[in-house]
Amino acid sequence: MVVPWVRRKQTELGSDAVMLVTWFTFHSPWRAAVFLVVGLPITIRLWWQALRSPGNLGVSMKVNPFTGFWSLSAWTDRQAIAAYTRTDPHGSAMDRLRHRMEEFARASWTVSTTDVPATLGSTEMVWSQAEQRLGEERRRRSAS
């Protein structure tokens, strides 16, 4: 399942944006299946929260109980990301999920605001880049 990419219209953009990708899996397929049923409303609330958060430029999510749960978002700066992640409902949702996660990874990188996807159809290359960056981050963390 894909929660579609939506780009927010911003009147004042800087020259750079921060892309953020997160990924997590659960300890068992059973927990992932339960999350699909119980967690779908939460996922939609977090997607909606991100879209309304100051500094958000766009967001999408992918859900696959066999390969994990992904989010991809674009932000004006890292402070906006930090504010979103600590604010409820995101903050409390992650507190409740953290002990159920088997793996969690995140990666971020800076892009020109002109490279922030405009539509869902333009996210394929960014998702590919996000998956590559997450793979690099996971390899780096497992090597240390």
C-alpha positions, 0 to 999 in steps of 0.5 A: 500500500502506498500513501500518495506523495503530496507536495505542499505549496510553500510561498517562501522556499530556500534554495535547499530542502532536506529529504528524509527517509525512515524504515522499520520492521516488526519483530514478527509478521504477526505484529506487522499484520496487526499494525496493518489493521490497527495502525492504518488510522495512525499512519494516516494521522501521521501523514496528515500531521506531517502535511500540516507541520511547519517546514514540510514540503511533501510526504509519502508512505509505503507499507509492506508487512514483508519488507517494512514500513517506509516514509519519505518526506521533504522539509525546509530544514532539520529543525522542522524535522525535529519539531515534527518528530517530537510533536504528538501524535508522532511523538507518542506513536513512536514511543508506543511502537519503538519496543515492537520494532525489530529494525529501524533506520533513517537517512537524510540528505540535502537537495535543491528545492527544485528536486523535491518531487511535485507529484506522486508520479515523480517520486520513483527516482527519489524513492530509489535514491532513498532506498539506496541511502537507507541501505548504505546507512544500515551497512554503516551501522552494522559495520560499527 
